[in-house]
Amino acid sequence: MERKKEKIMENMAEQLVQDGVVCGVSYGFVEEGEARLHYYGRQGSILPYRERRIQKGQYYDLASLTKVTGTTTRMLQLIEKGRIGFHTPVKEILDRFQYPDITVENLLLHNSGLPAEIRNKESWNRENLLEYLYTTPPQWKAGEFFLYSDVGFILLGKIIERLDKTSLEETFKKNIFLPLQMNDTSFLLKEEKQRYIPTECTEQRGCICGEVHDTKAFMLGQCGSAGLFSTLEDMAGFVQACLNRSKLLFGNEMFEELCGRIQSGRTLGWSKEYGGDTLYHTGFTGTSVLMDMNKKRGFLLLTNRVHPNRQNDVFLKRRKEMNEVYLGSGF
């Protein structure tokens, strides 16, 4: 039954490429002890990328999957170890932050009241951007409403850096990536450009490849909301660790907290839009992770749907259809 469903999913993934919705796809079906990984299509629509096939071991800009792969995971580890609490005020750690009612939990649940985005971000420099993060007023009282906020997760990244007294790269590597043997996951670009999948082509930056797509992450260098690069193989290992409730991530009590919490269709860092047993997150560049924690299986989809430009709502609709097929029954 499940393999029949996977075949349908394979056809849907390849159809994305054949219909010109994306140039190529890397995707996988992950279970506790097995990951079935697939690669199809081309790296891009312009030279030299349209002459290069999608292959194993290529680097994708994870975009907002950074929020869950790195930032949420490390923050929950720190909470589990008692180095900070869910109800710790952000201002207690980041003294430049001006709003004492906003807590770590508010940031993880995206209900801090802080804005979703940074206004006019293209015109700011690094220091001005940081000042905005610490001083921009909330739009409403903490805990009242859900609003998905990059601002909140950049602040979480700053909290992690302050507590661990090192960069996000170093603490994520030490506490998440090396234990899980995710050797190709990093903020730092280490390999030849041919291993990187291109993203958007813009007037300001040309065709972006081998550098982060997100404007804020590009300006800040390493931040909690975006900026990680990874491969399908590494991300499959991360998903397996989550499905297995690996102690390399955190203990069962924290997994229960993560999987059992539901507020405004979300839990800590992750979305639960596909139901209480699921963990889901997407990245703007065309990446996503969907896990059914009860059935211990997951679906990974990595694309560059913003290449050559971001006007690609068809992909969003088709990805939703794929997710529904993966979780549905009757096949």
C-alpha positions in Angstrom: 0.0 0.0 0.0 2.7 2.5 1.0 4.9 1.6 -1.9 2.0 2.1 -4.3 1.5 5.6 -2.8 5.2 6.3 -3.2 5.0 5.5 -6.9 2.2 8.0 -7.3 4.4 10.5 -5.4 7.3 9.8 -7.8 5.1 10.5 -10.8 3.9 13.7 -9.2 7.5 14.8 -8.5 8.6 14.1 -12.0 5.5 15.8 -13.4 6.7 19.0 -11.6 9.7 18.9 -13.8 8.0 17.8 -17.0 5.5 20.6 -16.7 8.2 23.2 -16.1 7.1 24.0 -12.6 10.6 23.5 -11.3 13.8 22.5 -13.1 14.6 19.6 -10.9 13.7 17.8 -7.7 15.5 15.9 -5.0 13.1 14.0 -2.8 12.9 11.1 -0.4 10.7 8.8 1.6 12.2 8.3 5.1 11.4 5.6 7.7 13.1 4.6 10.9 15.7 2.3 9.2 15.5 3.3 5.6 15.6 6.3 3.3 14.6 5.9 -0.4 16.0 9.0 -2.1 15.4 10.2 -5.7 16.9 12.8 -8.0 15.3 14.1 -11.2 15.7 16.9 -13.7 18.2 19.7 -14.2 19.8 22.2 -11.8 18.5 25.3 -13.5 16.9 27.0 -16.5 19.9 29.0 -17.7 23.5 28.1 -18.7 25.5 26.4 -17.2 22.8 24.9 -14.9 20.5 23.6 -17.5 23.2 21.3 -18.8 23.8 19.8 -15.3 21.6 17.0 -13.9 20.3 16.8 -10.4 22.5 14.3 -8.5 23.3 13.0 -5.1 25.2 15.2 -2.7 24.2 18.6 -4.1 23.7 21.6 -1.8 20.3 23.3 -1.4 19.6 26.6 0.3 17.3 25.4 3.1 15.9 28.9 3.7 13.4 28.6 6.6 14.1 24.9 7.3 17.0 26.5 9.2 14.4 27.5 11.8 13.7 23.8 12.7 16.8 21.9 11.6 19.1 24.2 13.6 17.5 26.9 15.7 14.5 25.1 17.2 16.5 21.9 17.8 19.3 23.7 19.6 16.9 25.9 21.7 15.0 22.8 22.9 18.3 21.2 23.8 19.2 24.2 25.9 15.8 24.2 27.6 16.1 20.5 28.3 19.5 21.1 30.0 18.0 23.9 32.2 20.1 26.6 30.7 17.0 28.6 29.8 13.3 28.1 30.2 10.3 28.4 28.0 9.1 31.3 30.1 12.4 33.1 30.2 12.0 36.7 29.0 14.0 37.5 25.9 15.3 40.6 27.6 16.9 38.5 30.3 19.3 37.2 27.8 19.4 40.0 25.2 19.6 43.1 27.3 19.3 45.4 24.3 15.8 44.0 23.6 13.2 46.4 24.8 10.1 44.3 25.5 10.1 42.4 28.9 6.8 40.6 28.3 8.1 38.5 25.3 9.4 35.1 26.2 11.4 32.3 24.5 8.1 30.3 24.2 6.5 33.2 22.4 9.3 33.3 19.8 9.1 29.5 19.3 5.3 29.6 18.8 5.3 32.7 16.6 2.9 34.5 18.9 5.3 37.2 20.3 3.4 40.0 18.6 6.6 40.9 16.7 6.3 41.7 13.0 6.7 39.0 10.4 9.4 40.8 8.4 11.9 43.6 8.6 10.7 46.7 6.7 12.8 48.0 3.9 15.5 45.4 4.7 17.4 46.0 1.5 18.3 49.5 2.6 19.7 48.6 6.0 23.2 47.6 7.0 24.1 44.9 9.5 24.2 47.1 12.6 21.0 49.0 11.7 19.3 45.7 11.1 20.3 44.4 14.6 19.1 47.6 16.2 15.7 47.2 14.5 15.5 43.6 15.9 16.0 44.9 19.5 13.8 48.0 19.3 11.0 47.5 16.8 7.7 47.5 18.7 5.3 44.5 18.8 2.1 44.8 16.8 0.1 43.3 19.7 0.4 41.8 23.1 2.5 38.7 23.4 0.5 35.4 23.3 -2.6 37.0 21.7 -2.2 36.1 18.0 -0.1 33.9 15.7 2.1 35.6 13.1 4.9 33.7 11.5 7.9 35.9 12.3 11.5 35.8 10.9 12.2 38.5 13.4 11.5 36.2 16.3 13.7 33.4 15.0 16.6 35.8 14.3 16.3 36.8 18.0 16.3 33.1 19.0 19.6 32.7 17.1 21.1 35.6 19.0 19.9 34.0 22.3 21.7 30.7 21.3 24.9 32.6 20.4 24.8 34.4 23.8 24.2 31.2 25.8 26.7 29.0 24.0 29.2 31.9 23.6 30.0 30.9 20.0 28.6 31.2 16.5 25.5 29.4 15.3 27.7 27.4 12.9 29.9 26.1 15.7 27.1 25.3 18.2 24.8 23.7 15.5 27.8 21.6 14.3 28.8 20.5 17.8 25.4 19.7 19.1 23.3 18.6 16.1 25.2 18.1 12.8 28.3 16.1 13.9 26.3 13.8 16.3 23.9 13.0 13.4 26.8 12.7 10.9 25.3 15.6 8.9 28.7 16.5 7.5 27.3 18.5 4.6 25.1 20.9 6.5 26.5 24.3 7.2 26.2 28.1 7.0 29.6 28.1 5.4 30.1 27.4 1.7 33.0 25.0 1.5 32.8 23.1 -1.8 33.0 23.9 -5.5 30.1 25.9 -6.9 29.0 23.0 -9.1 27.6 21.3 -6.0 25.3 24.2 -5.2 21.8 24.5 -6.7 21.1 28.0 -8.0 18.2 30.1 -6.6 16.8 33.4 -7.8 18.2 35.5 -10.6 17.9 39.2 -9.6 19.1 42.5 -11.0 21.0 43.3 -7.8 22.8 40.0 -7.3 22.7 38.2 -10.6 21.9 34.5 -10.5 22.4 33.5 -6.9 24.4 30.3 -6.5 26.8 29.4 -3.7 25.5 32.2 -1.4 22.4 32.5 0.7 19.2 33.7 -1.0 17.5 35.3 2.0 18.4 39.1 2.3 18.6 39.1 6.1 20.7 36.0 6.3 23.0 37.4 3.5 23.5 40.6 5.5 23.9 39.0 9.0 26.1 36.1 7.9 24.6 33.4 10.2 21.1 33.9 11.7 18.4 31.8 13.3 15.8 32.2 10.6 17.6 31.2 7.4 21.0 30.5 5.9 21.8 26.8 6.2 22.8 24.7 3.2 22.3 21.0 3.2 21.9 17.9 1.0 19.0 15.5 0.6 21.2 12.8 2.3 21.9 14.9 5.4 18.3 16.0 5.7 17.2 12.4 5.5 19.4 11.6 8.5 17.9 14.5 10.4 14.4 13.3 9.7 15.3 9.7 10.7 16.7 11.1 14.0 13.4 12.9 14.7 11.3 9.8 13.7 13.4 7.6 16.0 13.2 10.1 18.8 17.0 10.0 18.9 18.6 10.9 22.2 21.3 12.6 20.1 18.6 15.3 19.7 16.9 15.3 23.1 15.1 13.0 25.5 11.6 11.6 25.2 10.0 14.2 27.5 11.1 17.0 25.2 9.9 15.0 22.2 6.5 14.7 24.0 6.5 18.4 24.5 7.3 19.0 20.8 4.8 16.5 19.4 2.0 17.0 21.9 1.8 20.8 21.9 -0.7 22.3 19.5 -1.5 26.1 19.5 -2.8 27.9 16.5 -2.1 24.9 14.3 1.6 24.9 15.4 4.0 23.5 18.0 7.4 24.6 19.1 9.1 25.9 15.9 7.1 23.5 13.6 3.7 23.6 11.9 1.0 21.0 12.5 -1.2 22.1 9.6 -1.5 18.5 8.5 -2.7 17.2 11.8 -1.7 16.6 15.4 0.6 13.7 14.6 2.6 15.6 12.0 5.5 18.0 12.1 5.9 20.2 9.0 8.0 23.1 7.8 8.8 24.8 4.5 11.6 27.0 3.1 10.9 29.9 0.7 13.4 28.5 -1.8 11.2 25.4 -2.4 12.2 23.1 0.4 10.0 21.1 2.9 10.0 18.4 5.5 6.8 16.6 6.4 6.8 13.9 9.2 4.1 11.7 10.5 5.5 11.0 14.0 2.9 8.4 14.8 3.6 6.2 11.7 7.3 7.1 11.9 7.7 8.1 8.3 8.6 11.3 6.5 8.6 13.0 3.1 11.5 15.3 2.1 11.2 17.7 -1.0 14.1 19.9 -2.0 13.8 22.2 -5.0 14.8 25.6 -6.2 11.3 26.8 -7.0 12.5 30.5 -6.9 14.7 29.9 -9.9 14.8 31.8 -12.1 12.2 34.0 -10.2 9.9 33.7 -7.3 6.6 34.0 -9.2 5.8 30.3 -8.8 2.6 29.8 -6.9 1.9 26.7 -9.0 4.6 24.9 -7.1 3.0 25.8 -3.7 -0.3 24.3 -4.9 1.3 21.1 -6.3 3.4 20.6 -3.2 0.3 20.7 -1.0 -1.3 18.1 -3.2 1.8 15.9 -2.8 1.7 16.3 1.0 -2.0 15.3 1.0 -1.4 12.2 -1.1 1.5 11.2 1.1 -0.6 11.4 4.3 -3.9 10.3 2.8 -5.4 6.8 2.5 -7.2 4.8 -0.1 -4.2 4.2 -2.5 
